[in-house]
Amino acid sequence: MDILYLLIPLSLLLVFVIAVIFWWSLKSGQFEDLDGPGHSVVMDDDRPPEDAKPKISAAD
């Protein structure tokens, strides 16, 4: 029975800490764009950018 005097406050403290972390994640925008990362993987453009292509000059 004496262990309940320790476990109940510890469990309440754990619930409070989890609630604070969840509230912080909501306020910091962690759950704003849930679909964006999934779409960015599917819509990945494998072509190199135009700036990376070698330039061919008329002198060659």
C-alpha distance matrix in Angstrom:
0.0 3.8 5.4 5.6 7.6 9.8 10.3 11.3 13.9 15.1 15.7 17.5 19.5 20.4 21.6 23.6 25.2 26.2 27.7 29.6 31.0 32.0 33.7 35.5 36.8 38.1 39.9 41.4 43.1 41.3 41.7 45.2 47.4 45.6 48.9 51.0 49.8 50.2 53.7 54.8 54.2 56.3 59.0 59.4 63.0 64.0 67.5 68.1 68.8 72.5 72.5 71.7 74.8 77.7 80.5 83.9 86.7 90.3 91.6 90.2
3.8 0.0 3.8 5.4 5.6 7.4 9.2 10.6 12.3 13.5 15.0 16.6 18.0 19.3 21.0 22.5 23.9 25.4 27.0 28.5 29.9 31.3 32.8 34.4 35.9 37.5 38.9 40.3 42.3 40.6 41.3 44.8 47.0 45.5 48.9 50.7 49.5 50.2 53.7 54.5 54.0 56.3 58.9 59.1 62.6 63.6 67.0 67.4 68.0 71.7 71.5 70.7 73.9 76.7 79.5 82.9 85.7 89.3 90.5 89.1
5.4 3.8 0.0 3.8 5.3 5.3 6.1 8.6 10.5 10.8 12.1 14.4 15.6 16.4 18.3 20.1 21.2 22.4 24.3 25.9 27.0 28.4 30.2 31.7 33.0 34.7 36.3 37.5 39.4 37.5 38.3 41.8 43.9 42.3 45.6 47.4 46.1 46.7 50.2 51.0 50.4 52.7 55.3 55.5 59.0 60.0 63.4 63.8 64.5 68.2 68.0 67.1 70.3 73.1 76.0 79.4 82.2 85.8 87.0 85.5
5.6 5.4 3.8 0.0 3.8 5.2 4.9 5.7 8.4 9.6 10.1 11.9 13.8 14.9 16.1 18.0 19.6 20.7 22.1 24.0 25.4 26.5 28.1 29.9 31.3 32.6 34.3 35.8 37.6 35.9 36.4 39.8 42.1 40.5 43.9 45.8 44.8 45.4 48.8 49.8 49.4 51.5 54.1 54.5 58.1 59.2 62.6 63.2 63.8 67.4 67.4 66.6 69.8 72.7 75.5 78.9 81.7 85.3 86.6 85.3
7.6 5.6 5.3 3.8 0.0 3.8 5.9 6.0 7.0 9.0 10.7 11.5 12.9 14.8 16.3 17.4 19.0 20.8 22.0 23.4 25.2 26.6 27.8 29.4 31.2 32.6 33.9 35.4 37.5 36.1 36.9 40.2 42.6 41.4 44.9 46.6 45.6 46.6 49.9 50.7 50.5 52.8 55.2 55.5 59.0 60.2 63.5 63.9 64.3 67.8 67.6 67.0 70.3 73.2 75.9 79.4 82.0 85.6 86.9 85.7
9.8 7.4 5.3 5.2 3.8 0.0 3.8 5.8 5.9 6.3 8.8 10.4 10.9 12.4 14.6 15.8 16.7 18.6 20.3 21.5 22.8 24.6 26.0 27.3 29.0 30.7 32.0 33.2 35.4 33.7 34.8 38.2 40.5 39.2 42.7 44.3 43.1 44.1 47.5 48.1 47.8 50.3 52.7 52.8 56.2 57.3 60.6 60.9 61.3 64.9 64.6 63.9 67.2 70.0 72.7 76.2 78.9 82.5 83.7 82.4
10.3 9.2 6.1 4.9 5.9 3.8 0.0 3.8 5.7 5.1 6.0 8.6 9.8 10.3 12.2 14.1 15.2 16.3 18.2 19.9 21.0 22.3 24.1 25.6 26.9 28.5 30.2 31.4 33.3 31.5 32.2 35.7 37.9 36.4 39.8 41.6 40.4 41.2 44.6 45.4 45.0 47.3 49.8 50.0 53.6 54.7 58.1 58.5 59.1 62.7 62.6 61.8 65.1 67.9 70.7 74.1 76.9 80.5 81.8 80.4
11.3 10.6 8.6 5.7 6.0 5.8 3.8 0.0 3.8 5.4 5.2 6.2 8.6 9.9 10.7 12.3 14.3 15.4 16.6 18.5 20.1 21.1 22.5 24.4 25.9 27.1 28.7 30.3 32.2 30.7 31.2 34.5 36.9 35.6 39.1 41.0 40.1 40.9 44.2 45.2 45.1 47.3 49.6 50.1 53.7 55.1 58.3 58.9 59.2 62.8 62.8 62.3 65.5 68.4 71.1 74.6 77.3 80.8 82.3 81.1
13.9 12.3 10.5 8.4 7.0 5.9 5.7 3.8 0.0 3.8 5.5 5.0 6.1 8.6 9.9 10.4 12.2 14.2 15.2 16.4 18.4 19.9 20.9 22.5 24.4 25.7 26.9 28.5 30.7 29.4 30.3 33.5 36.1 35.1 38.8 40.3 39.5 40.7 43.9 44.6 44.7 47.1 49.2 49.6 53.0 54.5 57.6 57.9 58.1 61.6 61.4 61.0 64.3 67.2 69.8 73.3 75.9 79.5 80.8 79.8
15.1 13.5 10.8 9.6 9.0 6.3 5.1 5.4 3.8 0.0 3.8 5.4 5.0 6.1 8.6 9.8 10.5 12.3 14.2 15.3 16.5 18.3 19.8 21.1 22.6 24.4 25.8 26.9 29.0 27.4 28.5 31.9 34.3 33.1 36.7 38.2 37.0 38.2 41.5 42.1 42.0 44.5 46.7 46.9 50.3 51.6 54.8 55.0 55.4 58.9 58.7 58.1 61.4 64.2 66.9 70.4 73.0 76.6 77.9 76.8
15.7 15.0 12.1 10.1 10.7 8.8 6.0 5.2 5.5 3.8 0.0 3.8 5.4 5.0 6.2 8.6 9.8 10.5 12.2 14.2 15.4 16.4 18.2 20.0 21.1 22.6 24.4 25.7 27.5 25.7 26.4 29.8 32.1 30.7 34.3 36.0 35.1 35.9 39.3 40.1 40.0 42.3 44.6 45.0 48.5 49.9 53.2 53.7 54.1 57.6 57.6 57.1 60.3 63.3 65.9 69.4 72.1 75.7 77.1 75.9
17.5 16.6 14.4 11.9 11.5 10.4 8.6 6.2 5.0 5.4 3.8 0.0 3.8 5.4 5.1 6.2 8.7 9.9 10.5 12.3 14.4 15.3 16.4 18.4 20.1 21.1 22.5 24.3 26.2 25.0 25.6 28.8 31.4 30.4 34.1 35.8 35.2 36.3 39.4 40.2 40.5 42.8 44.9 45.4 48.9 50.5 53.6 54.1 54.2 57.6 57.6 57.3 60.6 63.6 66.1 69.6 72.2 75.8 77.3 76.3
19.5 18.0 15.6 13.8 12.9 10.9 9.8 8.6 6.1 5.0 5.4 3.8 0.0 3.8 5.5 5.0 6.2 8.6 9.8 10.6 12.4 14.2 15.2 16.5 18.5 20.0 21.1 22.5 24.8 23.6 24.7 27.9 30.5 29.7 33.5 34.8 34.0 35.4 38.6 39.1 39.4 41.9 43.8 44.1 47.5 49.0 52.0 52.3 52.3 55.7 55.5 55.2 58.6 61.5 63.9 67.5 70.0 73.6 75.0 74.0
20.4 19.3 16.4 14.9 14.8 12.4 10.3 9.9 8.6 6.1 5.0 5.4 3.8 0.0 3.8 5.4 5.1 6.2 8.6 9.9 10.7 12.3 14.2 15.4 16.6 18.5 20.1 21.1 23.0 21.4 22.4 25.8 28.1 27.0 30.7 32.1 31.1 32.3 35.6 36.1 36.2 38.7 40.8 41.0 44.5 45.9 49.1 49.4 49.6 53.1 53.0 52.6 55.9 58.8 61.4 64.9 67.5 71.1 72.5 71.4
21.6 21.0 18.3 16.1 16.3 14.6 12.2 10.7 9.9 8.6 6.2 5.1 5.5 3.8 0.0 3.8 5.5 5.1 6.1 8.6 10.0 10.5 12.1 14.2 15.4 16.5 18.3 19.9 21.6 20.1 20.6 23.9 26.4 25.3 29.0 30.7 30.1 31.1 34.3 35.1 35.4 37.7 39.7 40.3 43.8 45.5 48.6 49.1 49.3 52.7 52.8 52.6 55.8 58.8 61.3 64.8 67.5 71.0 72.6 71.5
23.6 22.5 20.1 18.0 17.4 15.8 14.1 12.3 10.4 9.8 8.6 6.2 5.0 5.4 3.8 0.0 3.8 5.5 5.1 6.2 8.7 9.9 10.4 12.3 14.3 15.4 16.5 18.3 20.4 19.5 20.4 23.4 26.2 25.7 29.4 30.8 30.4 31.9 34.8 35.5 36.1 38.5 40.2 40.7 44.1 45.9 48.9 49.2 49.0 52.4 52.3 52.2 55.6 58.6 60.9 64.5 67.0 70.5 72.0 71.2
25.2 23.9 21.2 19.6 19.0 16.7 15.2 14.3 12.2 10.5 9.8 8.7 6.2 5.1 5.5 3.8 0.0 3.8 5.4 5.1 6.2 8.6 9.9 10.6 12.4 14.4 15.4 16.5 18.8 17.5 19.0 22.1 24.7 24.2 27.9 29.0 28.3 30.0 33.0 33.3 33.8 36.4 38.2 38.3 41.7 43.3 46.2 46.4 46.3 49.7 49.5 49.3 52.6 55.6 58.0 61.6 64.0 67.6 69.0 68.1
26.2 25.4 22.4 20.7 20.8 18.6 16.3 15.4 14.2 12.3 10.5 9.9 8.6 6.2 5.1 5.5 3.8 0.0 3.8 5.5 5.2 6.1 8.5 9.9 10.6 12.4 14.3 15.4 17.0 15.3 16.3 19.6 22.0 21.1 24.8 26.2 25.4 26.8 29.9 30.5 30.9 33.4 35.3 35.6 39.1 40.7 43.8 44.2 44.3 47.7 47.7 47.5 50.7 53.8 56.3 59.8 62.4 65.9 67.5 66.4
27.7 27.0 24.3 22.1 22.0 20.3 18.2 16.6 15.2 14.2 12.2 10.5 9.8 8.6 6.1 5.1 5.4 3.8 0.0 3.8 5.5 5.1 6.0 8.5 9.9 10.6 12.3 14.2 15.8 14.8 15.4 18.4 21.2 20.7 24.5 25.9 25.7 27.2 30.0 30.8 31.6 33.9 35.5 36.2 39.6 41.6 44.5 45.0 44.8 48.1 48.2 48.2 51.5 54.6 56.9 60.4 62.9 66.4 68.1 67.2
29.6 28.5 25.9 24.0 23.4 21.5 19.9 18.5 16.4 15.3 14.2 12.3 10.6 9.9 8.6 6.2 5.1 5.5 3.8 0.0 3.8 5.4 5.1 6.1 8.6 9.9 10.5 12.1 14.5 14.0 15.4 18.1 21.1 21.1 25.0 25.9 25.7 27.6 30.3 30.6 31.7 34.2 35.6 35.9 39.2 41.1 43.9 44.0 43.6 46.9 46.7 46.9 50.2 53.2 55.4 59.0 61.4 64.9 66.5 65.8
31.0 29.9 27.0 25.4 25.2 22.8 21.0 20.1 18.4 16.5 15.4 14.4 12.4 10.7 10.0 8.7 6.2 5.2 5.5 3.8 0.0 3.8 5.5 5.1 6.2 8.7 10.0 10.5 12.6 11.4 13.2 16.1 18.7 18.6 22.3 23.1 22.5 24.5 27.3 27.5 28.3 31.0 32.5 32.7 35.9 37.7 40.5 40.7 40.4 43.8 43.6 43.6 46.9 50.0 52.3 55.8 58.3 61.8 63.4 62.5
32.0 31.3 28.4 26.5 26.6 24.6 22.3 21.1 19.9 18.3 16.4 15.3 14.2 12.3 10.5 9.9 8.6 6.1 5.1 5.4 3.8 0.0 3.8 5.4 5.1 6.3 8.8 10.0 11.1 9.8 10.5 13.7 16.4 16.0 19.8 21.0 20.8 22.5 25.2 25.8 26.8 29.1 30.6 31.2 34.6 36.6 39.5 39.9 39.7 43.0 43.2 43.3 46.5 49.7 51.9 55.4 58.0 61.4 63.2 62.3
33.7 32.8 30.2 28.1 27.8 26.0 24.1 22.5 20.9 19.8 18.2 16.4 15.2 14.2 12.1 10.4 9.9 8.5 6.0 5.1 5.5 3.8 0.0 3.8 5.5 5.2 6.3 8.6 10.3 10.3 11.2 13.5 16.7 17.1 20.9 21.9 22.2 24.2 26.5 27.1 28.5 30.8 31.9 32.6 35.8 38.1 40.7 41.1 40.5 43.6 43.7 44.1 47.3 50.5 52.5 56.1 58.5 61.8 63.7 63.0
35.5 34.4 31.7 29.9 29.4 27.3 25.6 24.4 22.5 21.1 20.0 18.4 16.5 15.4 14.2 12.3 10.6 9.9 8.5 6.1 5.1 5.4 3.8 0.0 3.8 5.4 5.2 6.0 8.7 8.9 11.0 13.0 16.1 16.9 20.7 21.0 21.1 23.5 25.7 25.8 27.3 29.9 30.8 31.1 34.1 36.3 38.8 38.9 38.2 41.3 41.1 41.5 44.9 47.9 49.9 53.5 55.8 59.2 61.0 60.4
36.8 35.9 33.0 31.3 31.2 29.0 26.9 25.9 24.4 22.6 21.1 20.1 18.5 16.6 15.4 14.3 12.4 10.6 9.9 8.6 6.2 5.1 5.5 3.8 0.0 3.8 5.5 5.2 6.5 5.4 7.5 10.1 12.8 13.3 17.1 17.5 17.4 19.7 22.1 22.3 23.6 26.2 27.2 27.6 30.7 32.9 35.5 35.8 35.3 38.5 38.5 38.8 42.1 45.2 47.3 50.9 53.3 56.7 58.5 57.8
38.1 37.5 34.7 32.6 32.6 30.7 28.5 27.1 25.7 24.4 22.6 21.1 20.0 18.5 16.5 15.4 14.4 12.4 10.6 9.9 8.7 6.3 5.2 5.4 3.8 0.0 3.8 5.6 5.6 6.1 6.4 8.3 11.7 12.5 16.2 17.0 17.7 19.8 21.8 22.4 24.1 26.3 27.2 28.0 31.1 33.6 36.2 36.6 35.9 39.0 39.3 39.8 42.9 46.2 48.2 51.7 54.1 57.3 59.3 58.7
39.9 38.9 36.3 34.3 33.9 32.0 30.2 28.7 26.9 25.8 24.4 22.5 21.1 20.1 18.3 16.5 15.4 14.3 12.3 10.5 10.0 8.8 6.3 5.2 5.5 3.8 0.0 3.8 5.5 7.7 9.0 9.6 13.2 14.9 18.4 18.6 19.5 22.0 23.6 23.9 25.9 28.2 28.7 29.4 32.2 34.7 37.0 37.1 36.1 39.0 39.0 39.8 43.0 46.2 47.9 51.5 53.7 57.0 58.9 58.5
41.4 40.3 37.5 35.8 35.4 33.2 31.4 30.3 28.5 26.9 25.7 24.3 22.5 21.1 19.9 18.3 16.5 15.4 14.2 12.1 10.5 10.0 8.6 6.0 5.2 5.6 3.8 0.0 3.8 5.8 8.5 9.0 12.0 13.9 17.2 16.8 17.3 20.2 21.8 21.5 23.5 26.2 26.5 26.8 29.5 31.9 34.1 34.0 33.0 35.9 35.8 36.4 39.8 42.9 44.7 48.3 50.4 53.8 55.6 55.2
43.1 42.3 39.4 37.6 37.5 35.4 33.3 32.2 30.7 29.0 27.5 26.2 24.8 23.0 21.6 20.4 18.8 17.0 15.8 14.5 12.6 11.1 10.3 8.7 6.5 5.6 5.5 3.8 0.0 3.8 5.5 5.2 8.3 10.4 13.6 13.3 14.2 17.0 18.4 18.4 20.6 23.0 23.2 23.9 26.7 29.3 31.5 31.7 30.8 33.7 33.9 34.6 37.8 41.0 42.8 46.4 48.7 51.9 53.9 53.4
41.3 40.6 37.5 35.9 36.1 33.7 31.5 30.7 29.4 27.4 25.7 25.0 23.6 21.4 20.1 19.5 17.5 15.3 14.8 14.0 11.4 9.8 10.3 8.9 5.4 6.1 7.7 5.8 3.8 0.0 3.8 5.8 7.8 8.6 12.2 12.2 12.2 14.8 16.9 17.0 18.6 21.1 21.9 22.4 25.5 27.8 30.4 30.8 30.3 33.5 33.7 34.1 37.2 40.5 42.5 46.0 48.5 51.9 53.8 53.0
41.7 41.3 38.3 36.4 36.9 34.8 32.2 31.2 30.3 28.5 26.4 25.6 24.7 22.4 20.6 20.4 19.0 16.3 15.4 15.4 13.2 10.5 11.2 11.0 7.5 6.4 9.0 8.5 5.5 3.8 0.0 3.8 5.8 6.1 9.8 10.8 11.6 13.5 15.4 16.3 18.0 20.0 20.9 22.0 25.3 27.8 30.5 31.3 30.9 34.0 34.7 35.1 38.0 41.5 43.5 46.9 49.5 52.7 54.8 54.0
45.2 44.8 41.8 39.8 40.2 38.2 35.7 34.5 33.5 31.9 29.8 28.8 27.9 25.8 23.9 23.4 22.1 19.6 18.4 18.1 16.1 13.7 13.5 13.0 10.1 8.3 9.6 9.0 5.2 5.8 3.8 0.0 3.8 6.3 9.1 9.4 11.3 13.5 14.5 15.3 17.7 19.4 19.7 21.0 23.9 26.8 29.2 30.0 29.2 32.1 32.8 33.6 36.4 39.9 41.7 45.0 47.5 50.6 52.9 52.3
47.4 47.0 43.9 42.1 42.6 40.5 37.9 36.9 36.1 34.3 32.1 31.4 30.5 28.1 26.4 26.2 24.7 22.0 21.2 21.1 18.7 16.4 16.7 16.1 12.8 11.7 13.2 12.0 8.3 7.8 5.8 3.8 0.0 3.8 5.7 5.7 7.9 9.9 10.7 11.6 14.1 15.6 15.9 17.3 20.4 23.3 25.7 26.7 26.1 29.1 30.1 30.7 33.4 37.0 38.8 42.1 44.7 47.8 50.1 49.3
45.6 45.5 42.3 40.5 41.4 39.2 36.4 35.6 35.1 33.1 30.7 30.4 29.7 27.0 25.3 25.7 24.2 21.1 20.7 21.1 18.6 16.0 17.1 16.9 13.3 12.5 14.9 13.9 10.4 8.6 6.1 6.3 3.8 0.0 3.8 5.8 7.0 7.9 9.7 11.3 12.9 14.3 15.4 17.0 20.4 23.1 25.9 27.3 27.2 30.3 31.6 31.8 34.3 37.9 40.1 43.2 46.0 49.1 51.4 50.4
48.9 48.9 45.6 43.9 44.9 42.7 39.8 39.1 38.8 36.7 34.3 34.1 33.5 30.7 29.0 29.4 27.9 24.8 24.5 25.0 22.3 19.8 20.9 20.7 17.1 16.2 18.4 17.2 13.6 12.2 9.8 9.1 5.7 3.8 0.0 3.8 5.8 5.5 6.3 8.7 10.5 11.1 12.1 14.3 17.6 20.4 23.2 24.9 25.0 28.0 29.6 29.9 32.1 35.8 37.9 40.9 43.8 46.7 49.2 48.1
51.0 50.7 47.4 45.8 46.6 44.3 41.6 41.0 40.3 38.2 36.0 35.8 34.8 32.1 30.7 30.8 29.0 26.2 25.9 25.9 23.1 21.0 21.9 21.0 17.5 17.0 18.6 16.8 13.3 12.2 10.8 9.4 5.7 5.8 3.8 0.0 3.8 5.5 5.2 6.1 8.8 10.1 10.3 11.8 15.0 17.9 20.4 21.8 21.6 24.6 26.1 26.4 28.8 32.5 34.5 37.6 40.4 43.4 45.8 44.8
49.8 49.5 46.1 44.8 45.6 43.1 40.4 40.1 39.5 37.0 35.1 35.2 34.0 31.1 30.1 30.4 28.3 25.4 25.7 25.7 22.5 20.8 22.2 21.1 17.4 17.7 19.5 17.3 14.2 12.2 11.6 11.3 7.9 7.0 5.8 3.8 0.0 3.8 5.5 5.1 6.5 8.9 9.9 10.6 14.0 16.3 19.3 20.5 20.8 24.2 25.4 25.2 27.7 31.3 33.7 36.8 39.7 42.9 45.1 43.9
50.2 50.2 46.7 45.4 46.6 44.1 41.2 40.9 40.7 38.2 35.9 36.3 35.4 32.3 31.1 31.9 30.0 26.8 27.2 27.6 24.5 22.5 24.2 23.5 19.7 19.8 22.0 20.2 17.0 14.8 13.5 13.5 9.9 7.9 5.5 5.5 3.8 0.0 3.8 5.5 5.5 6.7 8.8 10.2 13.9 16.1 19.3 21.2 22.0 25.3 26.9 26.6 28.7 32.3 34.8 37.7 40.8 43.8 46.1 44.7
53.7 53.7 50.2 48.8 49.9 47.5 44.6 44.2 43.9 41.5 39.3 39.4 38.6 35.6 34.3 34.8 33.0 29.9 30.0 30.3 27.3 25.2 26.5 25.7 22.1 21.8 23.6 21.8 18.4 16.9 15.4 14.5 10.7 9.7 6.3 5.2 5.5 3.8 0.0 3.8 5.4 5.2 5.9 8.3 11.7 14.5 17.2 19.4 19.8 22.9 24.9 24.8 26.7 30.4 32.6 35.4 38.5 41.3 43.8 42.5
54.8 54.5 51.0 49.8 50.7 48.1 45.4 45.2 44.6 42.1 40.1 40.2 39.1 36.1 35.1 35.5 33.3 30.5 30.8 30.6 27.5 25.8 27.1 25.8 22.3 22.4 23.9 21.5 18.4 17.0 16.3 15.3 11.6 11.3 8.7 6.1 5.1 5.5 3.8 0.0 3.8 5.5 5.1 5.8 9.2 11.9 14.6 16.3 16.6 19.9 21.6 21.4 23.6 27.3 29.5 32.5 35.5 38.5 40.8 39.6
54.2 54.0 50.4 49.4 50.5 47.8 45.0 45.1 44.7 42.0 40.0 40.5 39.4 36.2 35.4 36.1 33.8 30.9 31.6 31.7 28.3 26.8 28.5 27.3 23.6 24.1 25.9 23.5 20.6 18.6 18.0 17.7 14.1 12.9 10.5 8.8 6.5 5.5 5.4 3.8 0.0 3.8 5.6 5.3 9.1 10.8 14.1 16.1 17.3 20.7 22.4 21.7 23.6 27.2 29.8 32.6 35.9 38.9 41.1 39.5
56.3 56.3 52.7 51.5 52.8 50.3 47.3 47.3 47.1 44.5 42.3 42.8 41.9 38.7 37.7 38.5 36.4 33.4 33.9 34.2 31.0 29.1 30.8 29.9 26.2 26.3 28.2 26.2 23.0 21.1 20.0 19.4 15.6 14.3 11.1 10.1 8.9 6.7 5.2 5.5 3.8 0.0 3.8 5.6 8.9 10.8 14.0 16.7 18.0 21.1 23.4 22.8 24.2 27.9 30.3 32.8 36.2 39.0 41.4 39.7
59.0 58.9 55.3 54.1 55.2 52.7 49.8 49.6 49.2 46.7 44.6 44.9 43.8 40.8 39.7 40.2 38.2 35.3 35.5 35.6 32.5 30.6 31.9 30.8 27.2 27.2 28.7 26.5 23.2 21.9 20.9 19.7 15.9 15.4 12.1 10.3 9.9 8.8 5.9 5.1 5.6 3.8 0.0 3.8 6.3 9.3 11.8 14.4 15.2 18.0 20.5 20.3 21.7 25.4 27.6 30.1 33.3 36.1 38.6 37.2
59.4 59.1 55.5 54.5 55.5 52.8 50.0 50.1 49.6 46.9 45.0 45.4 44.1 41.0 40.3 40.7 38.3 35.6 36.2 35.9 32.7 31.2 32.6 31.1 27.6 28.0 29.4 26.8 23.9 22.4 22.0 21.0 17.3 17.0 14.3 11.8 10.6 10.2 8.3 5.8 5.3 5.6 3.8 0.0 3.8 6.2 9.1 11.3 12.5 15.7 17.8 17.2 18.8 22.5 24.9 27.6 30.9 33.8 36.1 34.6
63.0 62.6 59.0 58.1 59.0 56.2 53.6 53.7 53.0 50.3 48.5 48.9 47.5 44.5 43.8 44.1 41.7 39.1 39.6 39.2 35.9 34.6 35.8 34.1 30.7 31.1 32.2 29.5 26.7 25.5 25.3 23.9 20.4 20.4 17.6 15.0 14.0 13.9 11.7 9.2 9.1 8.9 6.3 3.8 0.0 3.8 5.6 8.1 9.3 12.3 14.7 14.2 15.4 19.1 21.4 24.0 27.3 30.1 32.5 31.0
64.0 63.6 60.0 59.2 60.2 57.3 54.7 55.1 54.5 51.6 49.9 50.5 49.0 45.9 45.5 45.9 43.3 40.7 41.6 41.1 37.7 36.6 38.1 36.3 32.9 33.6 34.7 31.9 29.3 27.8 27.8 26.8 23.3 23.1 20.4 17.9 16.3 16.1 14.5 11.9 10.8 10.8 9.3 6.2 3.8 0.0 3.8 6.4 9.1 12.1 14.4 12.8 13.8 17.3 20.1 22.5 25.9 28.9 31.0 29.1
67.5 67.0 63.4 62.6 63.5 60.6 58.1 58.3 57.6 54.8 53.2 53.6 52.0 49.1 48.6 48.9 46.2 43.8 44.5 43.9 40.5 39.5 40.7 38.8 35.5 36.2 37.0 34.1 31.5 30.4 30.5 29.2 25.7 25.9 23.2 20.4 19.3 19.3 17.2 14.6 14.1 14.0 11.8 9.1 5.6 3.8 0.0 3.8 6.4 8.8 11.4 10.1 10.5 14.1 16.6 18.9 22.3 25.2 27.4 25.7
68.1 67.4 63.8 63.2 63.9 60.9 58.5 58.9 57.9 55.0 53.7 54.1 52.3 49.4 49.1 49.2 46.4 44.2 45.0 44.0 40.7 39.9 41.1 38.9 35.8 36.6 37.1 34.0 31.7 30.8 31.3 30.0 26.7 27.3 24.9 21.8 20.5 21.2 19.4 16.3 16.1 16.7 14.4 11.3 8.1 6.4 3.8 0.0 3.8 6.5 8.2 6.5 7.6 11.2 13.9 16.6 20.0 23.1 25.1 23.5
68.8 68.0 64.5 63.8 64.3 61.3 59.1 59.2 58.1 55.4 54.1 54.2 52.3 49.6 49.3 49.0 46.3 44.3 44.8 43.6 40.4 39.7 40.5 38.2 35.3 35.9 36.1 33.0 30.8 30.3 30.9 29.2 26.1 27.2 25.0 21.6 20.8 22.0 19.8 16.6 17.3 18.0 15.2 12.5 9.3 9.1 6.4 3.8 0.0 3.8 5.5 5.6 7.3 11.0 12.9 16.0 18.9 22.1 24.3 23.2
72.5 71.7 68.2 67.4 67.8 64.9 62.7 62.8 61.6 58.9 57.6 57.6 55.7 53.1 52.7 52.4 49.7 47.7 48.1 46.9 43.8 43.0 43.6 41.3 38.5 39.0 39.0 35.9 33.7 33.5 34.0 32.1 29.1 30.3 28.0 24.6 24.2 25.3 22.9 19.9 20.7 21.1 18.0 15.7 12.3 12.1 8.8 6.5 3.8 0.0 3.8 5.5 5.8 9.1 10.1 13.1 15.8 18.8 21.2 20.4
72.5 71.5 68.0 67.4 67.6 64.6 62.6 62.8 61.4 58.7 57.6 57.6 55.5 53.0 52.8 52.3 49.5 47.7 48.2 46.7 43.6 43.2 43.7 41.1 38.5 39.3 39.0 35.8 33.9 33.7 34.7 32.8 30.1 31.6 29.6 26.1 25.4 26.9 24.9 21.6 22.4 23.4 20.5 17.8 14.7 14.4 11.4 8.2 5.5 3.8 0.0 3.8 5.6 8.0 9.0 12.5 14.8 18.2 20.1 19.6
71.7 70.7 67.1 66.6 67.0 63.9 61.8 62.3 61.0 58.1 57.1 57.3 55.2 52.6 52.6 52.2 49.3 47.5 48.2 46.9 43.6 43.3 44.1 41.5 38.8 39.8 39.8 36.4 34.6 34.1 35.1 33.6 30.7 31.8 29.9 26.4 25.2 26.6 24.8 21.4 21.7 22.8 20.3 17.2 14.2 12.8 10.1 6.5 5.6 5.5 3.8 0.0 3.8 6.4 8.9 12.3 15.1 18.7 20.2 19.0
74.8 73.9 70.3 69.8 70.3 67.2 65.1 65.5 64.3 61.4 60.3 60.6 58.6 55.9 55.8 55.6 52.6 50.7 51.5 50.2 46.9 46.5 47.3 44.9 42.1 42.9 43.0 39.8 37.8 37.2 38.0 36.4 33.4 34.3 32.1 28.8 27.7 28.7 26.7 23.6 23.6 24.2 21.7 18.8 15.4 13.8 10.5 7.6 7.3 5.8 5.6 3.8 0.0 3.8 6.4 9.2 12.5 15.8 17.6 16.1
77.7 76.7 73.1 72.7 73.2 70.0 67.9 68.4 67.2 64.2 63.3 63.6 61.5 58.8 58.8 58.6 55.6 53.8 54.6 53.2 50.0 49.7 50.5 47.9 45.2 46.2 46.2 42.9 41.0 40.5 41.5 39.9 37.0 37.9 35.8 32.5 31.3 32.3 30.4 27.3 27.2 27.9 25.4 22.5 19.1 17.3 14.1 11.2 11.0 9.1 8.0 6.4 3.8 0.0 3.8 6.4 9.5 13.1 14.3 12.7
80.5 79.5 76.0 75.5 75.9 72.7 70.7 71.1 69.8 66.9 65.9 66.1 63.9 61.4 61.3 60.9 58.0 56.3 56.9 55.4 52.3 51.9 52.5 49.9 47.3 48.2 47.9 44.7 42.8 42.5 43.5 41.7 38.8 40.1 37.9 34.5 33.7 34.8 32.6 29.5 29.8 30.3 27.6 24.9 21.4 20.1 16.6 13.9 12.9 10.1 9.0 8.9 6.4 3.8 0.0 3.8 6.3 9.8 11.4 10.7
83.9 82.9 79.4 78.9 79.4 76.2 74.1 74.6 73.3 70.4 69.4 69.6 67.5 64.9 64.8 64.5 61.6 59.8 60.4 59.0 55.8 55.4 56.1 53.5 50.9 51.7 51.5 48.3 46.4 46.0 46.9 45.0 42.1 43.2 40.9 37.6 36.8 37.7 35.4 32.5 32.6 32.8 30.1 27.6 24.0 22.5 18.9 16.6 16.0 13.1 12.5 12.3 9.2 6.4 3.8 0.0 3.8 6.7 8.5 7.4
86.7 85.7 82.2 81.7 82.0 78.9 76.9 77.3 75.9 73.0 72.1 72.2 70.0 67.5 67.5 67.0 64.0 62.4 62.9 61.4 58.3 58.0 58.5 55.8 53.3 54.1 53.7 50.4 48.7 48.5 49.5 47.5 44.7 46.0 43.8 40.4 39.7 40.8 38.5 35.5 35.9 36.2 33.3 30.9 27.3 25.9 22.3 20.0 18.9 15.8 14.8 15.1 12.5 9.5 6.3 3.8 0.0 3.8 5.4 6.0
90.3 89.3 85.8 85.3 85.6 82.5 80.5 80.8 79.5 76.6 75.7 75.8 73.6 71.1 71.0 70.5 67.6 65.9 66.4 64.9 61.8 61.4 61.8 59.2 56.7 57.3 57.0 53.8 51.9 51.9 52.7 50.6 47.8 49.1 46.7 43.4 42.9 43.8 41.3 38.5 38.9 39.0 36.1 33.8 30.1 28.9 25.2 23.1 22.1 18.8 18.2 18.7 15.8 13.1 9.8 6.7 3.8 0.0 3.8 5.5
91.6 90.5 87.0 86.6 86.9 83.7 81.8 82.3 80.8 77.9 77.1 77.3 75.0 72.5 72.6 72.0 69.0 67.5 68.1 66.5 63.4 63.2 63.7 61.0 58.5 59.3 58.9 55.6 53.9 53.8 54.8 52.9 50.1 51.4 49.2 45.8 45.1 46.1 43.8 40.8 41.1 41.4 38.6 36.1 32.5 31.0 27.4 25.1 24.3 21.2 20.1 20.2 17.6 14.3 11.4 8.5 5.4 3.8 0.0 3.8
90.2 89.1 85.5 85.3 85.7 82.4 80.4 81.1 79.8 76.8 75.9 76.3 74.0 71.4 71.5 71.2 68.1 66.4 67.2 65.8 62.5 62.3 63.0 60.4 57.8 58.7 58.5 55.2 53.4 53.0 54.0 52.3 49.3 50.4 48.1 44.8 43.9 44.7 42.5 39.6 39.5 39.7 37.2 34.6 31.0 29.1 25.7 23.5 23.2 20.4 19.6 19.0 16.1 12.7 10.7 7.4 6.0 5.5 3.8 0.0
